[in-house]
Amino acid sequence: MPSAAEGEFHQFQMQVFLTHLQQVPFLVVGVMLTSLVGAWLMLDHVDTAQVMLWLAICWTLPFVRMGFVRYMQPMVAAGKGFGLLQAGFATTALLSGLTWGVFAVLLFDSGRPVTLFIIGVTLAGLTGGLVTSLSMFLPAFYAFTLAACLPFVYLLFAAGSPDLAKAGVLCFIFLAANLGYAHVLYRMQKETVYLRFQNRLLLQDLELRKTNAEDASRAKSLFLAGISHDLKQPLRAIAMYTAYLRHGAADAAVQQTAGKIDLAVGTIHGQIGRLLELARLESGGMVMDTRPVCLQTLFAQLGQL
């Protein structure tokens, strides 16, 4: 891809990425509701002040992210700040992941299998649900997923129970599978963005070709109008001069030559008329009328010419 096209594709990619960030409000609502349920689950096992602080952070981060995206809109529209947008997106994803990692640490109790099951289901639901939205930028998905899940996996291995260690292995396998799936989605999204960019270039090329064709059609119409007016007038003048020579000259050779000139002028006039008829046929302004033609007469006229 030429450097100019690469720059245009980079700008298009920035716009798509920013649009993608603006179209996930339902995920924000889902995460906020999930955090509310998580706070409710922690109330019986964690200090209330810690739970309220954790919930406040969970609810603040989505609004920080949306505010940051709005702040970056003018810069991205101007073709700048794409790296800053990605860095901010990855940072907010990391902070969100850390809050859920803290959730697992605060609620973790190796003696309560139900609590461990709730933590596992919550983290699995979050990472599985966000893989589609965060895989658009893999560092953000890595930041969220590792920060949210690795503390829980570590606590399962550190508990010293073989059963919990097996659960930790399963969680680690699930984590690896999600990361692999995120890579597949990233490649698919990247190809989709590239195809959208190619379609945009094709549409621009078609619009340009359409404009050129319309300009050429207008130029042809002007040219034919000029033929109809500017060429027929001098031909009529030549025809009048030859008619004068035929009727006014005493020399027979001059009259014969004037007749040949008159015949040539008539031929040119007929060619111009046929050219105009062809233009009208192409434009649909004339109906084709097919009839037999006497070739002998036509060839006789050509022979005289």
BELQUI-V502003 format. One record per run of one state. SS is the DSSP state (@ for helix, = for strand, . for the rest). FROM is the first residue (numbers start at 1). LEN is the number of residues. Records with the same first field share a line. If there is no record, write none. Layout:
SS: FROM-LEN, FROM-LEN
This chain:
.: 1-2, 23-2, 43-5, 78-4, 108-5, 135-3, 159-3, 249-3, 283-12, 305-1
@: 3-20, 25-18, 48-30, 82-26, 113-22, 138-21, 162-87, 252-31, 295-10
